[in-house]
């Protein structure tokens, strides 16, 4: 959410900023082998969170120093800002400071990063196949611009904003099979598995390969994974109607077979995870795409991932959930399905995770015996993106209690379904709200209409 008035972002200013940045591009990279840079995966609601922004700035400063043969402590790290996932501006922004669009969001983030000692450059790549208004700077064709790709090659990091992750596919990839006679892909047809990369996408990949930091929030997080990237949907619809490949602007849960950038290869990624009640959606997506692990990042939280070491760290005030389907058993499909044996881990700020060994190292003391609080009663929820972390609260209440089983009934559909949480001998928890190996099952509610607890 924006917290200050947006200045107008005009084409001339953007072009001038790009030209200045290109003149300042440093190609003095250190000799010898380099390693891929870290991913800074933000679950959403970045706002101006100093914990997250200062850590991102520190990572980018480290990348700047590592990749320059003559690092200068007085030169700010330089990052590019992609707001392609935002809606296209439909008119110049003068006189309308509350507008949210790719142009406005680019300037919004530029100002935020400047306050955290980063030189940030909005990059005018939009989802629109043609300029949405005369002189509009953000268009899809800019992803083929060699000068813009050269600029990206000299940066220390990139930031990808939120919105709709499918916009990144539309703008940064090309698919000859779906292109029209004019050479432009249909506006709402994402490129498929036969896609090719634009010049800007190749530059993004090269920057990451040589150690540049890649950050993304919400849609900017989702786009970092490979095949199976979620394109939309809710937990309620995922369980009731199933999961299908493709893209439509509705509540049906779908995924892209070709996926995103492929920088994160450890499993599926999801954002706004517990705030938007996405645990059940994650279970359904993992099964549909053949991914055993789903990593869900909460708002105001980042998962920092080092691809070479295959380690991760949780930063921020929320948590990172890991949904593990290794032991899951399934009875049937869609509305009558039953899932048994899913394991749920929840990490908090400061916790670390090794993706190779799947070992969690926590900052808080781990407890294995039951707590002393009363067992939470079975609760009800309508699901959706506005109900808050209802299932997480139920899980944390169970771990603090003396009991072994808790449940949450979802009643928005008929039949509804019950999520049952089970503590067993493998479950551990922390007083701060973290836990590991909580067992989870999903089953239809019997006599769902007018169901009572």
N, C-alpha and C positions, 0 to 999 in steps of 0.2 A: 504494500500500500504506500502510495506517495504521501509524504508529509510536508511538502513545500511546493510552492508555485513553480510550474515548469516554464522555462523560457522557450521561446520559439526555436525550432531547429530547422533552418533553411538550407536549401541545396547548396548555396554558395558557401555557407559556413562549413558544411560537412566536407565539401571538396577542398576548401582551403586547409582544413585541419588534416585531411588525408595527405595532401601534398607536403605539408610541413612535416608530418610524421614520416613520410617516405624519405624526405631529405635527411631526417635524423636517424633513419634505420641503421642499426649497427650490425655489421656482418663479421665482427671480430670474435668469432666463436673459438673456444678453446680447442686445441689440437687433440687428437686421440679419440678413443671411443666414448660415446655418450649413451646414457640410458634414458628410457622413456620417463617423462615427468609424472608427477603425482596427479591424481584426480581429486578434486575437491567437490564432493557430491552433497549438495544442500537440499534438504527435504522440502523447502518452501518457506514462505513468510520471512525472507531474508531481512526486509526492512533495512534498518541501519544497525544491525547487531554488531557491537564492537568486538565481541569474542570471535565471531566468524570472520569478520572483515580483517581484523588485525592478523589472524592466523593465515588467511589467504595472502595478505600483503607480505608476510614473512616468508611464505613459501615462494612467492614470485621473486622476492629479493634474492633468495638463495639460488633460484634458477638463473637470474641475471648474472650473479657472480660466478656461478659454475660454468656458464656458457660464454663468458667474455674473456678474451686473453688479457685484457687490461681493465678489470672492474674499477668503477669509479663510485665511491660511497656517496657522492653528492648527486649522482644521476638517479632519478626515480625509475623504478621498474616500469615497463611499458606493457599494457595489456590492450587487447582488442575486445570490444563489446558487441556481441551478437544479440539482437532483440528480434530476430526473425520469427520466433514463436508467437509474438504479439500480433494483434490485428493490424492491418495496413492503415496508415493515416489516409483519410479520404479528402482532406483539405489542409492547406497550410495552418499551422497551429497558432498564429497570431490571434490574440483576443480570446483564446479558449484554453486557459491554463490547466483545466481539469481533464483534458483529453488524455486518454491512454491509448498509445499506438506504438508501432515500432520506432518511429521518430522520437516521440516524447519519452519513451522508456530508455532509449539510448542516451539522451541527455540526462535523464534522471540518474542512471547508473554512473555516468561520467562524473557528475558532481559528488556522488557518494564516494566513489573510489578516490577522487582527488583529496577528499578530507581524510583519507587513510593512506596518504603518501604513495599513490599510484598515478602514473600518467595514463589515463584511459582514453581510448579512441573509438567512438562509435563507428561500426562498420556497416555501410548501407546496403545490406543484403536483405530483401524482403521476400515475402511469399508471393506477391502479386506478379503475374506473368506480364502485365503491362502496367505502366505508371498509373496509379489510382487517381491522380489528378495531374494536370500539366506541371511539369517541373519537379514532380515528386522524386526525392533522392533514393528511396528504398524500393528496389525492384529485384526480381529473380535473376534477371540477366546480368546483374553485377557480380554474381558468383562465377561468371566466366571471364572476369576482368583480370588481365595479367598484372596490371599495376597494383590492384588490390591484393592479389595473391603475393606479390613481392613484399608489400607492406607487412602482411601477416608473417612472412618468413623471418622478419627481423624483430618480432616481439618476444617478450618473456613469458607471456601467458595469454589465455583467452577466457572470457566469461560468456556463458550462454544463459540468457534470461528465460523466464517462464512464459506460459501460454499454452500452445498446442504443439507438441513435439513433431507432429506430422508436417508442420510448416518447414522444419529443418530438412526433412526429406524432399519436399517439393522444391526448395530453393537450392540445395547443395548437391543434388544428384540429378542425372538425366537418364531417361529410359526411352530409347528409340521406339520400342514396341508400342508405347502409349502416347507418342507425340503426334500432333496434328500436322496437317500440310504446312502450317506456318512455322513449324519447328518448335512450338511451345507445347508442353504437356498440358492436358486439360487441367483446369484450376484445382479440382478436388480429387485428382487421381495420383496418389503417391507412386513414385517409381518402385518397381518390383525387384525381383532377384537378379534380373539382367541389367540392372542400372550401372551407369558409369559415374565417375566422380568429376565434379567441376574443378577448375583451376583453384578456386578458393578451398574446396574440400581437400584437395591434395596438399595445399599449403598448411591447412589445419593439422593434417596427419603428420606432415614433416616436422612441424613445430613440436608436437607431442613427442615424436620419436627422438628428437634431439634434446629433450629434457624440459620443454616448456610446460607450465602448469595449465591444466584444463579444469575450469570450474563451471558448474552449472546448478541452477536452482529450479526445482519443479520440473517442467518440461526439459529444461537444460540438463537436469540429472538423467531423465529417462533416455534421452537421445544418446548417451554415452555407451549404452550396451549394444550387443549385437542382435542376432536373430531372436524373435519372440518379443520384441519391445511392445509394451502395452500401448494401445492407441485410444483407450477410453473404456468407460463402463463403471458400474458400481458393484459392491459385494452382493447386494440383494439380487440384481439382475444376473450376475455371474452364476450364482447358485441355482436360481430358478430357471434360467434360459440357456445356460451353458456358455461356452467361449468359442468364438470363431475367428479365423483370420480375416483381415481387411480393415477398412476404415469407413465409419459413418458418424455423423454428428448426432449421436443419440446416447442412451444409457446402456445399450448392449455392450458387453465386454468383448473387446476385440484386440488383436495384436498384429503387428507387422512381421511377416515371415522373414523378410530381408533384414529387418531391424534397423538399428541406428548406426553409430560410428564404429562400434566394436572395440572401444577402448577398455571397457569393463567386460571381462569374459568369465567371471566367477559364478554367474547366475543371473537371474532377473533382477531389475531395479524397479523400485516404486517410491513415490514421494507422498507428502502429506499423509503419512501412512496410518498412524493411529488417530489423528485428528479427523480424517475422512473415513475411518472405519474400514480399512482395506485388507484386513487379515484374511477374510474368507475369499475375497477376490484374488489374493496372492496364492491361496491354495488351489483355486480353480485354474489360474494362469500357469502355475508351475506344472500341473498335470497336463494341461492342453499343449504346452510347448515342450514337454519332456525335460524341464529343468528341475533338478532336485532341490535347489536352494533359491529362495527369493529374499532379497535384502530390501527392507522397507525403512526409509529414513523419515523421521518426524520433522515437523516444522521447527524453525529456530535451531536446527541441528545439521551437522555435516559429518559425513563419513569420508575420511581422508584415506585414499587408497594408493599404495606404492606398488605398481605392477611388477617390477623386477623382484622385489623382496616378498611380494604377495602378502603384505601386512596391511592392516587397517587400524584406524583410531577414530573414536567418536569424539566430536567436538560440539559443545553447545548445551542448551538447557533441556532438550528433549532426549530421544533415544533412537537406537537402530534396532529393528526387529529382524531376526533371521527365522524364516519359515522353512523347515526341513522336512521333505517328503520321503526320505529314504525308507522309512518303515511304514509309510502310509498304505492302507488297504482300501479298495474301492468296491462298492457293491453294484452300482449301476450308473445311469447318466442323469444329468439335469435335475429336474424337480424331485425325482424319487431317489436321488443318489445318497449314499452314505459314505463318509470318509472317516477312517479310523487310524489312529497311530501317528498323526502329524505331531511334530515337535516344534515348540516355539521358544526361542531365546530372545531376551530383551537386554540390550547393552545401553549403558548410560555414559555421560560425558567422562572422558578420561580412560574408559575401557578400551582394550585393544583386542584385535582378532587376527589370528594367522589363518589365511585361506588355505594354505597347504596342509596343515595339521588339524585345522578347525578347532584350535585351542583358544579359549577366551581368557584374557587376563584382566581382572577387575580391580578398580581402585578401592572399592569398598569390601569389607569382610563378607565372605560367603557363609551362608547358613544352610544347613541341610535338614534340621529338625523343624517340625511345624511351629508356627507362631502361636500367639495366645489370643488374638482377636477373635470375635465371633465369626462364624462361617457366613459369608454373604448369601442373602436370599437370591433365588432365581429372579433375574431381571428381565424386562422386556424392552425391545427397541424396534423402531421402524427402519433403521438403517439409513443409508444416504450419507451425503458429504457434509451435513450440518448437525449431526448428532453428537459429535465429539468422540473422545476415546473411550467409549462405553465398554468395549470388550477388554481393553487394557486395564481399566479400573477394576473390572471384575477379576481379572487375572492377578493383579497386585493385591487385591483384598483377599483372594484365596491364599496366596503365599504367606500373608501375614497372619492367617487364621490357624486354628487348631484342626481344621477339617481337611478333607482330601478332594472334594468334588464341588464345583460351582458351575452354573449354567447361565446362558443368556439366550432368550427366545426372540427371534426376528419374526415380526408379525405383519410385515408390509405386503406379503404375497400370500396366496392361498394355493397350495399349502405353504405355511411358513416353515422355518427350520430352527433347530436348537443347536447351539454351540456348547459343548460340554468341555470343561477344563478339569484335568485330573493331575493331582500331585502324586508322584510315585517315588520309588527309591532313588531315582536319578535326578530328581528335581532339586535345584538349589536356588536360593534367593538372597537378596540383600535388603537391609532396612531402607535403603534409598529408593527401592522400586525395581531393581534389576532382577532378572531370573533366567534360569537355563533349564531346558528339557522339560518344560511344562507340556503335558500331553493334551492334545486337542482333537475332538471329534465333531462331526457335523452330521445331522440326521433330520429328516422331515418331522414336523410336528404332527402328531395324530390329532384328528378332529380340529384342524387349524382354525376354522371359522369360529369366532367368538372365543378363542382359546383363553383359558384362565391359567394363572400360575398354579 
